[in-house]
Amino acid sequence: MGIILNLCLGIAFVTTLFLVRLYSVLTTTKTAKHGGRRRSSDTCGLAVFLGSGGHTSEALSLLSALDFARYFPRTYFIGEGDSLSMRKALELESLKAADTQKDTRSIPPTKAPYTFIVIPRARRVHQPLLTTPATAAVSLAAAIWHLTIAPLVYGTPSAEVLLLNGPGTCFVLCIATYLNRILGLSSLRLIYVESFARVRRLSLSGKLLRRLVDRFVVQWPDLAKDGDVGTYRGWLV
């Protein structure tokens, strides 16, 4: 009886510590001030999740406006089996390569300008909800490996910013990022840009992530009317 009581007390203590730490991280995320502008000579490691289909097109449209000589190395997170998104990203990299080479700022030869990371999908198209928790758990495990464990084991630096625009798999990337914050490890800054197709109502991913990410951006004024949804920046894609 005493062993069971001690075990229950231990679990309760650990759970309390976890909840207190989680509350602290969430509070810090919402109250932290955004940093000042970087110098034009500074670089920034950028990661982006390509969610397939229209999500990929919008994400790559956002990237096409960036200076690739400044935003490197770039990491593309892609859902398993999404060869089309990888091909589109490679096409963008090819188009940008010529412009980057003309820039006077050189990329250190020891750093690859971009990499692809394939993770299992949290939920496949038309997948029954009953089996979704299992695939989501596998996807989360992969995200934790790439964002938390691999950088510690191999010393590989992670990106500084993660750009998201849905769909569901981006949620597990957000959870993995929060695990780093709870553990006091280096973590990505999360930027979510709501889809251009969302004019009056947020997507499910947007509803789940708007209070978790560091910056939530919408592209239609009706979504920002209550002042609590996000930042309205006009059309970005």
Solvent accessible surface area in square Angstrom, and as a share of the most:
residue,aa,sasa,rsa
1,M,194,0.87
2,G,44,0.42
3,I,144,0.73
4,I,107,0.54
5,L,102,0.51
6,N,102,0.52
7,L,111,0.55
8,C,72,0.43
9,L,107,0.53
10,G,34,0.33
11,I,101,0.51
12,A,55,0.43
13,F,131,0.55
14,V,96,0.55
15,T,64,0.37
16,T,76,0.44
17,L,97,0.48
18,F,94,0.39
19,L,98,0.49
20,V,92,0.53
21,R,93,0.34
22,L,49,0.25
23,Y,155,0.59
24,S,47,0.30
25,V,10,0.06
26,L,54,0.27
27,T,57,0.33
28,T,80,0.47
29,T,16,0.09
30,K,108,0.46
31,T,97,0.56
32,A,53,0.41
33,K,190,0.80
34,H,88,0.39
35,G,67,0.65
36,G,75,0.72
37,R,241,0.88
38,R,110,0.40
39,R,172,0.63
40,S,89,0.57
41,S,73,0.47
42,D,36,0.19
43,T,59,0.34
44,C,6,0.03
45,G,8,0.07
46,L,11,0.05
47,A,2,0.02
48,V,2,0.01
49,F,5,0.02
50,L,1,0.00
51,G,4,0.04
52,S,31,0.20
53,G,44,0.42
54,G,52,0.50
55,H,56,0.25
56,T,1,0.01
57,S,54,0.35
58,E,29,0.13
59,A,1,0.01
60,L,17,0.08
61,S,42,0.27
62,L,26,0.13
63,L,1,0.00
64,S,49,0.31
65,A,90,0.70
66,L,50,0.25
67,D,57,0.29
68,F,4,0.02
69,A,3,0.02
70,R,53,0.20
71,Y,54,0.21
72,F,12,0.05
73,P,49,0.31
74,R,9,0.03
75,T,23,0.14
76,Y,0,0.00
77,F,3,0.01
78,I,1,0.01
79,G,4,0.04
80,E,96,0.43
81,G,73,0.70
82,D,15,0.08
83,S,77,0.49
84,L,83,0.41
85,S,2,0.01
86,M,61,0.27
87,R,127,0.47
88,K,65,0.27
89,A,0,0.00
90,L,72,0.36
91,E,95,0.43
92,L,18,0.09
93,E,10,0.04
94,S,79,0.51
95,L,135,0.67
96,K,35,0.15
97,A,42,0.32
98,A,53,0.41
99,D,89,0.46
100,T,23,0.14
101,Q,149,0.66
102,K,162,0.69
103,D,44,0.23
104,T,138,0.80
105,R,85,0.31
106,S,102,0.66
107,I,42,0.21
108,P,54,0.34
109,P,136,0.85
110,T,128,0.75
111,K,96,0.41
112,A,57,0.44
113,P,55,0.35
114,Y,68,0.26
115,T,65,0.38
116,F,51,0.21
117,I,37,0.19
118,V,71,0.41
119,I,1,0.00
120,P,33,0.21
121,R,61,0.22
122,A,8,0.06
123,R,110,0.40
124,R,123,0.45
125,V,120,0.69
126,H,171,0.76
127,Q,16,0.07
128,P,85,0.54
129,L,137,0.68
130,L,162,0.81
131,T,64,0.37
132,T,25,0.15
133,P,90,0.57
134,A,66,0.51
135,T,24,0.14
136,A,27,0.21
137,A,60,0.47
138,V,87,0.50
139,S,0,0.00
140,L,47,0.23
141,A,61,0.47
142,A,19,0.15
143,A,0,0.00
144,I,39,0.20
145,W,100,0.35
146,H,54,0.24
147,L,12,0.06
148,T,8,0.05
149,I,69,0.35
150,A,14,0.11
151,P,29,0.19
152,L,116,0.58
153,V,92,0.53
154,Y,147,0.56
155,G,58,0.56
156,T,70,0.41
157,P,125,0.79
158,S,52,0.33
159,A,17,0.14
160,E,70,0.31
161,V,21,0.12
162,L,0,0.00
163,L,18,0.09
164,L,1,0.00
165,N,3,0.02
166,G,1,0.01
167,P,50,0.32
168,G,42,0.40
169,T,9,0.05
170,C,0,0.00
171,F,58,0.24
172,V,8,0.05
173,L,0,0.00
174,C,0,0.00
175,I,66,0.33
176,A,0,0.00
177,T,1,0.00
178,Y,13,0.05
179,L,50,0.25
180,N,9,0.04
181,R,32,0.12
182,I,26,0.13
183,L,106,0.53
184,G,57,0.55
185,L,58,0.29
186,S,98,0.63
187,S,37,0.24
188,L,6,0.03
189,R,98,0.36
190,L,0,0.00
191,I,52,0.26
192,Y,1,0.00
193,V,8,0.05
194,E,1,0.00
195,S,13,0.09
196,F,62,0.26
197,A,80,0.62
198,R,96,0.35
199,V,56,0.32
200,R,177,0.65
201,R,181,0.66
202,L,17,0.09
203,S,16,0.10
204,L,130,0.65
205,S,12,0.08
206,G,0,0.00
207,K,114,0.48
208,L,87,0.43
209,L,0,0.00
210,R,57,0.21
211,R,125,0.46
212,L,43,0.21
213,V,1,0.01
214,D,25,0.13
215,R,65,0.24
216,F,11,0.05
217,V,11,0.06
218,V,0,0.00
219,Q,1,0.00
220,W,55,0.19
221,P,66,0.42
222,D,44,0.23
223,L,9,0.05
224,A,22,0.17
225,K,157,0.67
226,D,99,0.51
227,G,66,0.63
228,D,76,0.39
229,V,16,0.09
230,G,30,0.29
231,T,45,0.26
232,Y,98,0.37
233,R,139,0.51
234,G,15,0.15
235,W,161,0.57
236,L,68,0.34
237,V,60,0.34
